[in-house]
Amino acid sequence: MTMIEIIRSARPLRMAALGFAVSTALVAGAQHLSAQGIASHDSDAPVNYLADRIEVQDKAKRVVLSGNVDISQTDLRMRAARTTVAYTDAGSIQIDRIDATGGVQVTRGSESARGDVAVYDFDRNIITMTGNVALRRGGDTLNGGRLVIDLDSGLSSVDGRSGSGAGSAAGRVSGTFNVRKRN
């Protein structure tokens, strides 16, 4: 069942518990090492979700997914405690923005990004993660306060963390890159 069918069938009920449907998209593994992989992501592919609860707020044009939210789109996967999907309905449902909160974990293959909050802006085709951002790709690590991923260009940037973090100075980006082994 698509997001359009879900919202339309839920209008008389205003709230419904539902299974798989189109609801959101997020990208994982967003450090500079994987910019080409990010740029090649098919953000138009169908999106599926699982959650403990769904609430359709038709007048506000949003859907709230809560409790063990697990969202996937092709090889991307995002998990969070809660997501809010903002949409427009001008004859067909169009997702505008996704807000995810509560231990957000985004993965793609062996790459992963973690943060407190994530926002996917569909109009700008940009994903922003904030709060204790940690990126992992193989043995490489990157930590900061804010990550911005431009899905059109494949360019990703990380700003420094607020406060102090393990192994990093306050307000600075920190990480570890592996060195190629010599023979």
Backbone as ProteinMPNN parsed JSONL, in Angstrom:
{"seq_chain_A": "MTMIEIIRSARPLRMAALGFAVSTALVAGAQHLSAQGIASHDSDAPVNYLADRIEVQDKAKRVVLSGNVDISQTDLRMRAARTTVAYTDAGSIQIDRIDATGGVQVTRGSESARGDVAVYDFDRNIITMTGNVALRRGGDTLNGGRLVIDLDSGLSSVDGRSGSGAGSAAGRVSGTFNVRKRN", "coords_chain_A": {"N_chain_A": [[0.851, -1.173, 0.0], [0.615, 2.199, -0.84], [1.846, 5.432, 0.356], [-0.009, 7.361, -0.356], [-2.415, 5.881, -0.615], [-2.631, 5.024, 2.031], [-2.932, 7.416, 3.532], [-5.265, 8.439, 2.387], [-7.088, 6.344, 2.992], [-7.022, 6.529, 5.714], [-8.168, 8.936, 6.391], [-10.971, 9.047, 7.198], [-10.663, 7.909, 9.676], [-8.675, 9.278, 10.972], [-6.573, 8.409, 12.598], [-4.438, 5.605, 12.379], [-3.235, 2.229, 12.555], [-0.633, 0.895, 10.781], [1.062, -1.051, 8.205], [3.676, -1.668, 5.93], [4.69, 1.118, 3.875], [5.039, 4.027, 1.745], [6.976, 6.552, 3.108], [9.292, 7.991, 3.916], [12.709, 9.113, 3.353], [16.127, 8.625, 3.798], [19.673, 9.049, 3.94], [22.717, 7.172, 4.308], [26.093, 6.828, 5.61], [27.737, 9.24, 5.218], [30.201, 10.584, 4.886], [33.035, 12.345, 3.439], [34.423, 10.398, 2.087], [32.616, 8.801, 0.766], [31.173, 10.195, -1.111], [30.542, 9.884, -3.872], [28.952, 7.563, -3.892], [26.755, 8.432, -2.46], [25.738, 10.429, -4.114], [24.824, 8.88, -6.186], [22.568, 7.679, -5.237], [19.22, 6.526, -5.51], [16.803, 8.528, -4.955], [14.166, 8.582, -5.656], [13.144, 6.087, -5.446], [10.856, 3.567, -4.147], [9.794, 3.718, -0.693], [9.865, 2.058, 2.399], [8.39, 1.329, 5.626], [8.478, 0.449, 9.119], [6.867, 0.588, 12.218], [5.939, 1.046, 15.673], [3.689, 2.529, 16.045], [1.417, 4.615, 14.212], [0.319, 7.827, 13.375], [-1.951, 9.688, 11.663], [-2.167, 12.927, 10.797], [-4.208, 14.57, 9.309], [-5.322, 17.171, 8.809], [-3.175, 18.801, 9.484], [-1.428, 17.936, 7.629], [0.536, 15.871, 7.982], [2.342, 12.923, 9.007], [2.951, 10.935, 11.769], [5.308, 8.738, 12.89], [6.068, 6.413, 15.357], [8.005, 4.772, 17.913], [10.375, 2.44, 17.713], [11.031, 2.978, 14.956], [11.686, 2.029, 11.675], [13.035, 2.53, 8.682], [13.325, 2.062, 5.185], [14.947, 2.41, 2.003], [15.74, 1.348, -1.06], [19.033, 0.424, -0.72], [19.399, 1.859, 1.594], [18.981, 2.574, 5.075], [17.157, 3.712, 7.885], [16.91, 4.264, 11.303], [15.015, 5.234, 14.128], [13.616, 6.746, 17.092], [11.361, 8.254, 16.637], [9.601, 9.701, 13.882], [8.545, 12.422, 11.835], [6.559, 13.036, 9.111], [6.143, 15.393, 6.744], [3.768, 16.473, 4.377], [2.316, 17.388, 1.162], [-0.875, 17.706, -0.386], [-2.096, 17.871, -3.252], [-3.994, 16.704, -5.078], [-2.301, 14.553, -5.454], [-0.215, 12.814, -3.159], [2.691, 14.298, -1.905], [5.779, 14.021, -0.469], [7.339, 16.349, 1.598], [9.182, 16.84, 3.677], [11.132, 15.183, 6.134], [11.431, 14.61, 9.543], [13.481, 13.25, 11.945], [13.959, 11.884, 15.163], [15.616, 10.981, 18.237], [18.03, 9.071, 18.853], [19.025, 8.622, 16.147], [19.895, 6.488, 13.544], [21.545, 5.896, 10.602], [22.144, 3.868, 7.839], [24.094, 2.485, 5.166], [25.127, -0.056, 3.305], [28.361, -0.808, 4.334], [28.687, 1.554, 5.593], [27.868, 4.064, 8.045], [25.877, 6.491, 9.781], [25.32, 8.403, 12.668], [23.271, 10.244, 14.895], [21.636, 12.78, 16.932], [19.401, 14.023, 15.827], [17.756, 14.089, 12.63], [17.113, 15.546, 9.438], [15.415, 15.393, 6.431], [15.211, 17.19, 3.628], [13.181, 17.352, 1.028], [12.669, 19.14, -1.072], [15.042, 20.58, -1.404], [16.771, 18.502, -1.586], [18.518, 17.638, 0.429], [20.11, 16.285, 3.274], [20.297, 16.7, 6.719], [22.059, 16.104, 9.645], [22.205, 16.397, 13.153], [23.757, 16.98, 16.362], [25.91, 15.284, 18.222], [27.116, 13.824, 16.074], [28.276, 10.963, 14.414], [30.266, 9.314, 12.14], [30.91, 6.355, 10.318], [32.977, 4.332, 8.376], [34.081, 1.445, 7.316], [37.132, 1.138, 8.907], [37.483, 3.816, 9.279], [36.719, 6.88, 10.964], [34.617, 9.654, 11.834], [33.751, 12.463, 13.648], [31.454, 14.901, 14.839], [29.448, 17.899, 15.198], [27.436, 18.611, 13.414], [26.17, 17.407, 10.367], [25.942, 17.786, 6.902], [24.46, 16.699, 3.975], [24.505, 16.874, 0.564], [22.498, 15.623, -1.747], [22.333, 15.963, -4.489], [24.837, 16.923, -5.459], [26.568, 15.247, -4.13], [28.267, 16.137, -2.222], [29.462, 16.316, 1.069], [29.523, 17.734, 4.339], [31.012, 18.374, 7.525], [30.518, 19.968, 10.586], [32.058, 21.291, 13.594], [31.718, 19.809, 16.851], [29.465, 20.671, 19.486], [30.325, 21.528, 22.766], [32.323, 19.171, 24.683], [33.92, 16.237, 23.465], [34.794, 12.756, 23.505], [38.162, 12.387, 22.957], [38.31, 14.655, 21.386], [38.614, 18.191, 20.885], [36.578, 20.819, 22.203], [34.096, 22.01, 19.98], [35.31, 21.169, 17.625], [36.029, 19.132, 14.753], [36.613, 15.677, 14.765], [38.461, 12.624, 14.215], [39.489, 9.476, 12.712], [41.562, 8.198, 10.234], [42.377, 5.417, 8.319], [45.567, 4.191, 7.306], [47.06, 3.201, 4.271], [48.435, 0.009, 4.044], [51.87, -0.786, 3.716], [53.927, -2.862, 1.615]], "CA_chain_A": [[0.0, 0.0, 0.0], [1.434, 3.403, -0.921], [1.53, 6.485, 1.318], [-1.242, 8.008, -0.826], [-3.534, 5.029, -0.224], [-2.718, 5.014, 3.492], [-3.491, 8.679, 4.015], [-6.661, 8.528, 1.955], [-7.919, 5.401, 3.732], [-7.015, 6.9, 7.124], [-8.875, 10.19, 6.616], [-12.148, 8.915, 8.059], [-10.258, 7.451, 11.008], [-7.706, 10.261, 11.449], [-5.399, 7.707, 13.108], [-4.504, 4.194, 12.002], [-2.026, 1.423, 12.692], [-0.414, 0.419, 9.419], [2.282, -1.791, 7.904], [4.623, -1.038, 5.012], [4.19, 2.162, 2.981], [5.986, 5.08, 1.423], [6.881, 7.561, 4.142], [10.464, 8.817, 4.144], [13.961, 8.655, 2.784], [17.334, 9.188, 4.383], [20.879, 8.46, 3.388], [23.728, 6.834, 5.303], [27.491, 6.837, 5.217], [27.786, 10.517, 4.545], [31.452, 11.318, 4.936], [33.589, 12.665, 2.127], [34.937, 9.191, 1.449], [31.579, 8.095, 0.025], [30.354, 11.181, -1.8], [30.036, 9.361, -5.133], [27.878, 6.632, -3.577], [25.605, 9.215, -2.04], [25.186, 11.112, -5.281], [24.178, 7.916, -7.073], [21.39, 7.12, -4.573], [17.941, 6.759, -6.188], [15.873, 9.065, -3.957], [12.798, 8.403, -6.14], [12.75, 4.696, -5.224], [9.851, 3.392, -3.085], [10.29, 3.699, 0.68], [9.047, 1.243, 3.297], [8.634, 1.598, 7.032], [7.892, -0.311, 10.22], [6.823, 1.386, 13.444], [4.973, 0.553, 16.644], [2.46, 3.333, 15.979], [1.34, 5.68, 13.216], [-0.762, 8.795, 13.581], [-2.128, 10.53, 10.492], [-2.716, 14.231, 11.166], [-4.593, 15.002, 7.977], [-5.467, 18.633, 8.723], [-1.83, 19.381, 9.558], [-0.67, 17.356, 6.506], [1.727, 15.161, 8.444], [2.213, 11.576, 9.541], [3.921, 10.716, 12.842], [5.654, 7.342, 13.147], [6.78, 6.37, 16.632], [8.326, 3.472, 18.485], [11.191, 1.539, 16.898], [10.818, 3.294, 13.545], [12.683, 1.412, 10.805], [12.686, 2.997, 7.348], [14.302, 1.633, 4.186], [14.789, 2.802, 0.607], [16.783, 0.563, -1.72], [20.003, -0.096, 0.249], [19.502, 2.779, 2.73], [18.121, 2.234, 6.209], [17.199, 4.68, 8.964], [16.171, 3.874, 12.506], [14.864, 6.328, 15.091], [12.496, 6.574, 18.019], [10.181, 8.95, 16.114], [9.742, 10.515, 12.673], [7.379, 13.181, 11.383], [6.591, 13.187, 7.664], [5.301, 16.505, 6.276], [3.421, 16.254, 2.982], [1.29, 18.21, 0.531], [-1.862, 16.879, -1.079], [-2.755, 18.64, -4.313], [-4.382, 15.663, -6.02], [-1.463, 13.405, -5.122], [0.602, 13.048, -1.974], [4.099, 14.569, -2.14], [6.504, 14.203, 0.787], [8.165, 17.555, 1.584], [10.243, 16.865, 4.683], [11.124, 14.156, 7.178], [12.18, 14.933, 10.754], [13.685, 12.054, 12.762], [14.566, 12.178, 16.46], [15.773, 9.87, 19.171], [19.043, 8.079, 18.49], [18.884, 8.346, 14.716], [20.961, 5.67, 12.957], [21.348, 5.763, 9.163], [23.176, 2.984, 7.309], [24.108, 2.088, 3.76], [26.248, -0.986, 3.171], [29.23, -0.819, 5.523], [28.785, 2.927, 6.082], [26.793, 4.438, 8.959], [25.883, 7.822, 10.398], [24.488, 8.426, 13.862], [23.107, 11.574, 15.456], [20.448, 12.961, 17.759], [18.29, 14.488, 14.984], [18.022, 14.124, 11.187], [16.074, 16.182, 8.627], [15.553, 15.211, 4.989], [14.462, 18.226, 2.908], [12.998, 16.828, -0.321], [12.733, 20.228, -2.054], [16.449, 20.927, -1.612], [17.485, 17.237, -1.715], [19.593, 17.723, 1.417], [19.911, 15.642, 4.574], [21.089, 17.314, 7.779], [22.047, 15.406, 10.932], [22.812, 17.232, 14.186], [23.875, 16.453, 17.714], [26.753, 14.111, 18.445], [27.197, 13.091, 14.817], [29.389, 10.019, 14.294], [30.268, 8.613, 10.865], [31.798, 5.199, 10.288], [33.102, 3.618, 7.1], [35.189, 0.531, 7.57], [37.819, 1.55, 10.125], [37.563, 5.272, 9.347], [35.706, 7.512, 11.81], [34.513, 11.103, 11.766], [32.818, 12.914, 14.674], [31.218, 16.334, 14.813], [28.172, 18.359, 15.733], [26.422, 18.73, 12.359], [26.519, 16.836, 9.071], [25.042, 18.178, 5.816], [24.681, 15.891, 2.78], [23.814, 17.35, -0.635], [22.307, 14.435, -2.568], [22.529, 16.301, -5.901], [26.259, 17.03, -5.78], [27.343, 14.228, -3.432], [29.159, 16.809, -1.281], [29.097, 16.234, 2.477], [30.393, 18.522, 5.204], [30.799, 18.192, 8.96], [30.918, 21.074, 11.448], [32.521, 20.861, 14.904], [30.737, 19.428, 17.873], [29.294, 21.614, 20.593], [30.745, 20.871, 24.001], [33.52, 18.345, 24.502], [33.678, 14.832, 23.16], [35.947, 11.904, 23.755], [39.226, 12.466, 21.972], [38.265, 15.847, 20.534], [38.473, 19.463, 21.575], [35.25, 21.413, 22.033], [33.867, 22.755, 18.757], [36.192, 20.717, 16.551], [35.755, 17.847, 14.123], [37.678, 14.722, 15.079], [38.288, 11.344, 13.544], [40.625, 8.619, 12.434], [41.6, 7.619, 8.899], [43.355, 4.337, 8.211], [46.641, 4.383, 6.339], [47.297, 2.02, 3.438], [49.564, -0.806, 4.503], [52.954, -0.976, 2.737], [54.424, -4.237, 1.531]], "C_chain_A": [[0.893, 1.231, 0.0], [1.014, 4.401, 0.141], [0.224, 7.172, 0.933], [-2.455, 7.202, -0.384], [-3.726, 5.021, 1.286], [-3.397, 6.279, 4.002], [-4.957, 8.798, 3.619], [-7.557, 7.572, 2.725], [-8.002, 5.768, 5.21], [-7.801, 8.167, 7.409], [-10.127, 10.021, 7.462], [-11.777, 8.549, 9.496], [-9.361, 8.445, 11.728], [-6.474, 9.633, 12.085], [-5.53, 6.23, 12.753], [-3.18, 3.506, 12.295], [-1.827, 0.733, 11.351], [0.906, -0.322, 9.293], [3.206, -1.017, 7.003], [3.939, 0.014, 4.155], [5.289, 3.154, 2.671], [5.869, 6.149, 2.483], [8.084, 8.478, 4.211], [11.675, 8.312, 3.401], [15.111, 9.358, 3.477], [18.533, 8.439, 3.837], [21.883, 8.189, 4.502], [25.127, 7.008, 4.754], [27.895, 8.117, 4.536], [29.11, 11.246, 4.647], [32.031, 11.502, 3.538], [34.096, 11.444, 1.384], [33.912, 8.503, 0.565], [30.685, 9.041, -0.765], [29.787, 10.655, -3.11], [28.885, 8.387, -4.9], [26.609, 7.352, -3.169], [24.94, 9.861, -3.241], [24.457, 10.146, -6.195], [22.95, 7.278, -6.439], [20.113, 7.5, -5.323], [16.905, 7.221, -5.167], [14.419, 9.011, -4.42], [12.286, 6.979, -5.925], [11.702, 4.611, -4.118], [10.512, 3.258, -1.715], [9.315, 2.899, 1.534], [9.353, 1.603, 4.738], [7.959, 0.566, 7.913], [7.908, 0.612, 11.429], [5.807, 0.758, 14.386], [3.633, 1.274, 16.515], [2.558, 4.347, 14.845], [0.142, 6.548, 13.541], [-0.821, 9.686, 12.349], [-2.835, 11.802, 10.935], [-3.065, 14.957, 9.87], [-4.722, 16.515, 7.841], [-4.119, 19.331, 8.731], [-0.938, 18.882, 8.417], [0.65, 16.746, 6.979], [1.347, 13.791, 8.999], [3.309, 11.422, 10.59], [4.079, 9.214, 13.041], [6.436, 7.321, 14.444], [6.984, 4.943, 17.102], [9.072, 2.574, 17.526], [10.978, 1.744, 15.404], [11.998, 2.743, 12.733], [12.262, 1.697, 9.364], [13.752, 2.517, 6.374], [13.915, 2.128, 2.801], [15.989, 2.227, -0.132], [17.755, 0.049, -0.667], [20.25, 0.844, 1.435], [18.554, 2.361, 3.833], [18.286, 3.271, 7.301], [16.351, 4.162, 10.111], [16.153, 5.047, 13.466], [13.717, 5.997, 16.023], [11.214, 7.167, 17.433], [10.524, 9.698, 14.83], [8.428, 11.228, 12.392], [7.56, 13.432, 9.888], [5.621, 14.298, 7.285], [5.034, 16.292, 4.788], [2.431, 17.3, 2.487], [0.359, 17.27, -0.214], [-2.637, 17.753, -2.054], [-3.14, 17.659, -5.412], [-3.571, 14.396, -5.846], [-0.569, 13.795, -3.951], [2.053, 13.23, -2.383], [4.775, 14.815, -0.795], [7.432, 15.407, 0.641], [9.389, 17.44, 2.479], [10.031, 15.732, 5.671], [11.968, 14.671, 8.331], [12.271, 13.66, 11.587], [14.403, 12.444, 14.041], [14.727, 10.904, 17.272], [16.745, 8.817, 18.688], [18.965, 7.665, 17.038], [20.118, 7.602, 14.207], [20.629, 5.477, 11.484], [22.478, 4.899, 8.62], [22.985, 2.752, 5.818], [25.337, 1.223, 3.567], [27.053, -1.014, 4.449], [29.406, 0.574, 6.115], [27.623, 3.229, 7.021], [26.992, 5.849, 9.482], [24.925, 7.775, 11.574], [24.427, 9.863, 14.36], [21.836, 11.655, 16.275], [19.21, 13.263, 16.914], [18.715, 14.411, 13.523], [16.829, 14.757, 10.488], [16.402, 15.916, 7.167], [14.634, 16.228, 4.329], [14.369, 17.795, 1.447], [13.073, 17.914, -1.387], [14.183, 20.566, -2.401], [17.317, 19.699, -1.842], [18.738, 17.229, -0.838], [19.18, 17.003, 2.694], [20.843, 16.323, 5.561], [20.937, 16.481, 9.043], [22.754, 16.308, 11.933], [22.887, 16.488, 15.511], [24.67, 15.179, 17.794], [26.854, 13.221, 17.214], [28.444, 12.208, 14.81], [29.235, 9.268, 12.984], [31.265, 7.473, 10.925], [31.78, 4.601, 8.888], [34.322, 2.74, 7.223], [35.825, 0.909, 8.891], [37.932, 3.051, 10.281], [36.423, 5.819, 10.198], [35.748, 9.019, 11.616], [33.433, 11.525, 12.746], [32.665, 14.42, 14.594], [29.853, 16.665, 15.376], [27.062, 18.4, 14.702], [26.979, 18.205, 11.043], [25.486, 17.289, 8.052], [25.432, 17.387, 4.572], [23.852, 16.47, 1.64], [23.701, 16.161, -1.579], [22.467, 14.714, -4.058], [24.007, 16.288, -6.275], [27.088, 15.901, -5.174], [28.307, 14.822, -2.416], [28.608, 16.708, 0.136], [30.046, 17.105, 3.279], [30.003, 18.297, 6.658], [31.338, 19.413, 9.68], [31.332, 20.503, 12.797], [31.397, 20.587, 15.88], [30.633, 20.526, 18.911], [29.616, 20.876, 21.882], [31.978, 20.034, 23.741], [33.115, 16.919, 24.23], [34.941, 14.048, 23.412], [36.95, 12.045, 22.618], [39.163, 13.687, 21.072], [38.13, 17.087, 21.399], [37.102, 20.042, 21.277], [35.186, 22.197, 20.729], [34.71, 22.335, 17.571], [35.693, 19.406, 15.986], [36.911, 16.927, 14.463], [37.428, 13.426, 14.331], [39.59, 10.607, 13.381], [40.49, 8.087, 11.017], [42.673, 6.549, 8.893], [44.357, 4.664, 7.121], [46.823, 3.074, 5.588], [48.539, 1.298, 3.928], [50.592, -0.958, 3.372], [53.393, -2.412, 2.758], [55.755, -4.386, 2.212]], "O_chain_A": [[1.846, 1.293, 0.777], [-0.039, 4.25, 0.76], [-0.567, 7.528, 1.806], [-3.411, 7.758, 0.156], [-4.859, 5.013, 1.769], [-4.326, 6.214, 4.807], [-5.791, 9.21, 4.425], [-8.677, 7.938, 3.082], [-8.944, 5.368, 5.892], [-8.079, 8.455, 8.573], [-10.327, 10.808, 8.388], [-12.521, 8.861, 10.427], [-9.297, 8.451, 12.957], [-5.418, 10.265, 12.111], [-6.624, 5.671, 12.822], [-2.126, 4.143, 12.28], [-2.731, 0.07, 10.842], [1.766, -0.232, 10.169], [3.499, 0.15, 7.259], [2.786, -0.142, 3.753], [6.358, 3.115, 3.281], [4.764, 6.624, 2.745], [7.924, 9.654, 4.537], [11.666, 7.2, 2.875], [15.058, 10.566, 3.71], [18.406, 7.323, 3.333], [21.902, 8.888, 5.515], [25.315, 7.3, 3.573], [28.351, 8.093, 3.393], [29.124, 12.468, 4.499], [31.568, 10.887, 2.577], [34.186, 11.466, 0.156], [34.279, 7.705, -0.298], [29.538, 8.699, -1.056], [28.638, 10.958, -3.432], [27.921, 8.399, -5.665], [25.508, 6.916, -3.504], [23.716, 9.84, -3.367], [23.549, 10.558, -6.917], [22.339, 6.405, -7.055], [19.941, 8.651, -5.724], [16.206, 6.396, -4.577], [13.522, 9.36, -3.652], [11.119, 6.695, -6.194], [11.654, 5.477, -3.246], [11.629, 2.758, -1.592], [8.098, 3.041, 1.41], [10.429, 2.114, 5.046], [7.003, -0.097, 7.512], [8.876, 1.344, 11.634], [4.918, 0.024, 13.952], [2.582, 0.716, 16.83], [3.633, 4.871, 14.552], [-0.915, 6.055, 13.935], [0.153, 10.365, 12.026], [-3.975, 11.754, 11.398], [-2.332, 15.828, 9.401], [-4.269, 17.081, 6.847], [-3.941, 20.346, 8.057], [0.187, 19.358, 8.259], [1.723, 17.053, 6.459], [0.209, 13.543, 9.398], [4.469, 11.744, 10.328], [3.111, 8.507, 13.325], [7.361, 8.112, 14.627], [6.239, 4.033, 16.738], [8.47, 2.003, 16.616], [10.768, 0.779, 14.669], [13.159, 2.972, 13.073], [11.256, 1.171, 8.887], [14.942, 2.554, 6.685], [12.736, 2.25, 2.467], [17.13, 2.592, 0.153], [17.341, -0.706, 0.213], [21.2, 0.65, 2.193], [17.462, 1.857, 3.571], [19.405, 3.673, 7.619], [15.231, 3.687, 9.919], [17.142, 5.766, 13.607], [12.941, 5.076, 15.768], [10.119, 6.665, 17.686], [11.612, 10.261, 14.705], [7.347, 10.711, 12.673], [8.58, 13.969, 9.455], [4.413, 14.164, 7.481], [5.946, 15.972, 4.027], [1.795, 18.001, 3.274], [0.753, 16.177, -0.62], [-3.69, 18.299, -1.725], [-2.668, 17.769, -6.544], [-4.076, 13.294, -6.059], [-0.217, 14.962, -3.783], [2.595, 12.412, -3.126], [4.383, 15.723, -0.061], [8.211, 15.488, -0.308], [10.485, 17.87, 2.117], [8.9, 15.372, 5.998], [13.095, 15.12, 8.124], [11.248, 13.053, 11.903], [15.343, 13.239, 14.015], [14.066, 9.894, 17.026], [16.332, 7.78, 18.169], [18.85, 6.477, 16.734], [21.249, 8.041, 14.419], [19.564, 4.96, 11.146], [23.646, 5.162, 8.904], [21.875, 2.814, 5.29], [26.464, 1.71, 3.655], [26.502, -1.22, 5.53], [30.193, 0.754, 7.044], [26.519, 2.719, 6.828], [28.116, 6.335, 9.61], [23.849, 7.182, 11.488], [25.402, 10.607, 14.261], [21.05, 10.709, 16.309], [18.108, 12.819, 17.236], [19.88, 14.637, 13.198], [15.681, 14.544, 10.88], [17.517, 16.174, 6.714], [13.413, 16.138, 4.457], [15.353, 17.863, 0.711], [13.501, 17.637, -2.507], [14.507, 20.808, -3.563], [18.472, 19.825, -2.247], [19.835, 16.876, -1.272], [18.034, 17.104, 3.134], [22.028, 16.507, 5.284], [19.819, 16.186, 9.467], [23.777, 16.915, 11.614], [22.179, 15.509, 15.743], [24.164, 14.104, 17.469], [26.695, 12.004, 17.306], [29.535, 12.66, 15.159], [28.198, 8.653, 12.736], [32.339, 7.607, 11.512], [30.722, 4.392, 8.294], [35.455, 3.222, 7.234], [35.13, 0.996, 9.903], [38.423, 3.528, 11.304], [35.307, 5.301, 10.168], [36.787, 9.585, 11.275], [32.316, 11.01, 12.693], [33.627, 15.136, 14.315], [29.184, 15.813, 15.96], [25.889, 18.248, 15.04], [28.107, 18.515, 10.658], [24.284, 17.191, 8.302], [26.592, 17.401, 4.16], [22.627, 16.547, 1.741], [24.702, 15.732, -2.152], [22.716, 13.784, -4.825], [24.387, 15.707, -7.292], [28.191, 15.623, -5.646], [29.088, 14.09, -1.808], [27.431, 16.981, 0.374], [31.228, 17.212, 2.952], [28.838, 18.064, 6.982], [32.462, 19.848, 9.431], [31.0, 19.361, 13.116], [30.279, 21.081, 15.734], [31.607, 21.229, 19.182], [29.218, 19.725, 22.06], [32.613, 20.169, 22.695], [32.084, 16.45, 24.713], [36.028, 14.615, 23.521], [36.612, 11.841, 21.453], [39.895, 13.754, 20.084], [37.596, 17.034, 22.508], [36.53, 19.783, 20.219], [36.101, 22.954, 20.405], [34.814, 23.082, 16.598], [35.006, 18.651, 16.674], [38.067, 17.351, 14.45], [36.316, 13.165, 13.871], [40.646, 11.044, 13.841], [39.434, 7.583, 10.636], [43.768, 6.764, 9.413], [44.033, 5.329, 6.138], [46.755, 1.989, 6.166], [49.569, 1.919, 4.193], [50.234, -1.224, 2.225], [53.262, -3.105, 3.767], [56.318, -5.48, 2.235]]}, "name": "protein", "num_of_chains": 1, "seq": "MTMIEIIRSARPLRMAALGFAVSTALVAGAQHLSAQGIASHDSDAPVNYLADRIEVQDKAKRVVLSGNVDISQTDLRMRAARTTVAYTDAGSIQIDRIDATGGVQVTRGSESARGDVAVYDFDRNIITMTGNVALRRGGDTLNGGRLVIDLDSGLSSVDGRSGSGAGSAAGRVSGTFNVRKRN"}
